[in-house]
């Protein structure tokens, strides 16, 4: 499991969602989300967008965890959005 997968799973469990429920909300397949949680796939920007909306989480944080932006840029965006 990687940092991105751990975060997705943590957010999902905090919201008491099953993989299938998150899949229905996000429009992604439950098997794909499960693979992301286990670190089997690198997510696309589009799938990160869908997951951040479904989990009500900062998209910039998920982009950073997935390696799409440097940590310092993501941290600045998170601070500015609060």
SULVEN-V734784 format. One record per residue. N is the residue number from 0. SS is DSSP state (H for helix, E for strand, L for the rest). PHI is phi in radians with two decimals (999 if undefined). PSI is psi in whole degrees, -180 to 180 (none if undefined). Layout:
# SULVEN-V734784
n=N ss=SS phi=PHI psi=PSI
n=N ss=SS phi=PHI psi=PSI
This chain:
# SULVEN-V734784
n=0 ss=L phi=999 psi=144
n=1 ss=L phi=-1.93 psi=177
n=2 ss=H phi=-1.07 psi=-40
n=3 ss=H phi=-1.11 psi=-49
n=4 ss=H phi=-1.07 psi=-41
n=5 ss=H phi=-1.08 psi=-42
n=6 ss=H phi=-1.15 psi=-44
n=7 ss=H phi=-1.06 psi=-46
n=8 ss=H phi=-1.12 psi=-43
n=9 ss=H phi=-1.05 psi=-48
n=10 ss=H phi=-1.10 psi=-42
n=11 ss=H phi=-1.10 psi=-46
n=12 ss=H phi=-1.20 psi=-36
n=13 ss=H phi=-1.05 psi=-35
n=14 ss=L phi=-1.54 psi=3
n=15 ss=L phi=0.99 psi=44
n=16 ss=L phi=-1.83 psi=142
n=17 ss=L phi=-1.43 psi=168
n=18 ss=H phi=-1.02 psi=-42
n=19 ss=H phi=-1.14 psi=-39
n=20 ss=H phi=-1.15 psi=-44
n=21 ss=H phi=-1.11 psi=-38
n=22 ss=H phi=-1.06 psi=-44
n=23 ss=H phi=-1.11 psi=-40
n=24 ss=H phi=-1.24 psi=-41
n=25 ss=H phi=-1.51 psi=-21
n=26 ss=L phi=1.46 psi=9
n=27 ss=L phi=-1.80 psi=161
n=28 ss=L phi=-1.37 psi=149
n=29 ss=H phi=-1.15 psi=-33
n=30 ss=H phi=-1.20 psi=-36
n=31 ss=H phi=-1.16 psi=-45
n=32 ss=H phi=-1.10 psi=-42
n=33 ss=H phi=-1.05 psi=-41
n=34 ss=H phi=-1.14 psi=-39
n=35 ss=H phi=-1.08 psi=-43
n=36 ss=H phi=-1.09 psi=-35
n=37 ss=H phi=-1.50 psi=-5
n=38 ss=L phi=1.45 psi=18
n=39 ss=L phi=-1.35 psi=-24
n=40 ss=L phi=-2.33 psi=153
n=41 ss=L phi=-1.63 psi=127
n=42 ss=L phi=-1.27 psi=152
n=43 ss=L phi=-1.46 psi=165
n=44 ss=H phi=-1.05 psi=-37
n=45 ss=H phi=-1.13 psi=-44
n=46 ss=H phi=-1.18 psi=-34
n=47 ss=H phi=-1.10 psi=-41
n=48 ss=H phi=-1.03 psi=-48
n=49 ss=H phi=-1.11 psi=-42
n=50 ss=H phi=-1.19 psi=-40
n=51 ss=H phi=-1.12 psi=-39
n=52 ss=H phi=-1.16 psi=-46
n=53 ss=H phi=-1.14 psi=-33
n=54 ss=H phi=-1.72 psi=1
n=55 ss=L phi=0.94 psi=53
n=56 ss=L phi=-2.24 psi=156
n=57 ss=L phi=-1.07 psi=122
n=58 ss=H phi=-1.10 psi=-37
n=59 ss=H phi=-1.09 psi=-36
n=60 ss=H phi=-1.12 psi=-44
n=61 ss=H phi=-1.19 psi=-37
n=62 ss=H phi=-1.08 psi=-42
n=63 ss=H phi=-1.13 psi=-46
n=64 ss=H phi=-1.09 psi=-30
n=65 ss=L phi=-1.48 psi=-4
n=66 ss=L phi=1.55 psi=16
n=67 ss=L phi=-1.51 psi=-15
n=68 ss=L phi=-2.59 psi=150
n=69 ss=L phi=-1.10 psi=151
n=70 ss=H phi=-0.96 psi=-43
n=71 ss=H phi=-1.17 psi=-35
n=72 ss=H phi=-1.17 psi=-43
n=73 ss=H phi=-1.15 psi=-43
n=74 ss=H phi=-1.10 psi=-39
n=75 ss=H phi=-1.11 psi=-45
n=76 ss=H phi=-1.10 psi=-39
n=77 ss=H phi=-1.13 psi=-44
n=78 ss=H phi=-1.13 psi=-40
n=79 ss=H phi=-1.20 psi=-28
n=80 ss=H phi=-1.41 psi=-11
n=81 ss=L phi=-1.53 psi=none
